[in-house]
Amino acid sequence: TSQRLLATPQTQRPTVMAPVALVGSIALLFPLIFRASTWACLFCFTTHEERLRLCQLFVGTEGPKLGQCKDALTAAFEGLSDVEINYDERGHLHDAFTQMTLALQEVAAAQGEWSFKAAFPIAAAKMKKTIQQLKKENVGSVFHLASRTLGVPIDSTRSRELTWRHSWSRLTGVQEVSRRFYCWGCFSTVCDLPLDCPGEAAAKASQGRGGACAGLPERPFLSSVQDLTVKRGDQALFSCVVGFQLPESEITYSWKFAGGALRTQDVSYFRDVPGAHGYLARIRPVQPTHRGTFSCVILHDQRPLARLYFYLNGAGGARM
C-alpha cells in the first residue's frame, strides 16, 4: 500500500512505557492491601540486614534482647501518619534513612545496650520532621513554577485552588510529574490530571486536602482519549501539545499505535510508530488499517512528562 506516516525531524527516542505498566497490576491488588502506617517507610528505605545489624550493635547477635530491639524499632515508627511523596523525592528520603541508621549506630557504640529504647523514638521524631519539611518544600516549589507558567496568583490556599480550577481546559492525559510514592506499600502511581495543569499543583488544587493521589485511584494511569474522525484517503494530523510549560531543552517525543480499531490506554497493546519523533505527526492517506489508538509521550532527559491518546475513528460510508 501507499501508506505513510510523516513526522517532524528525528530525535533520540528512549523507551518510556514500562514503569507505568506495573501500576495497573498494583491497582488490582488494592482491595487486598490494608493501609499501614509509615513505619512501612522504614521497610521501603532500609533492608532487613541493615535493621538486624543495627540491633546487633545495640544488644548483641543472639538472645531474646535482639527480638525486643527489632520490635522497638518497628514500634517507634508505627506512630507516624501515612506518607506519600513525589516520586523524585525518594532519593532524598532514602538518604535521610541512611543518615539515621548511621547516627543510631554511633549511639549504639557510645551508649550501650538498652539505649535503643530512647534512641529509636527520637530518631522517628526527627524523621517525621524531615518528611514534613520535604513535602513542604516540594509543594512550594511546584506552586511557584505553576504560577510563573500560567501567570496566576498564589496569595492564599483558597484563592490558589480556585485559580487552578478556572485555569484548566478539558484536555486530559497523564503527567509523569504527578507520580507519587507511597510508603505504606512501597509503590508509586500516577494521578489522572488535566494536561493544562502543572503536575502536583493540579493534584492538590483539584482534590483539596490530601491531593489527587491521597488514595489509590481506581484507574491510576488511564485518562480520556481524544477522538479524531477522518475520511478514508484524507490526512490525519496529531499534535502532541500540552498547556503547561515544557523545559527548553532535551525534549523528545515518542509515538505508538494500538491497531485493530482498539480504543485503549493499556500500554501492552501499543507498538512503536517508525519514523515519528516530533510533536506533530500525520498519516496520509488514511486507510482502514489506521483505525485505532495513537499515543504520544513527551519526554525530558529520557523521563516521561506527559502522555496523550488519540483515537482515529471512522463513521462508515466514505469514512474509514
PyMOL commands that set and color helices and strands:
alter all, ss='L'
color gray80, all
select helices_A, chain A and resi 18-32+39-45+48-59+64-78+87-111+113-150+157-167+176-178+199-207+267-269+288-290
alter helices_A, ss='H'
color red, helices_A
select strands_A, chain A and resi 4-7+84-86+172-175+180-182+187-189+192-194+226-229+236-239+251-258+271-272+280-284+292-300+303-313
alter strands_A, ss='S'
color yellow, strands_A
deselect
rebuild
show_as cartoon
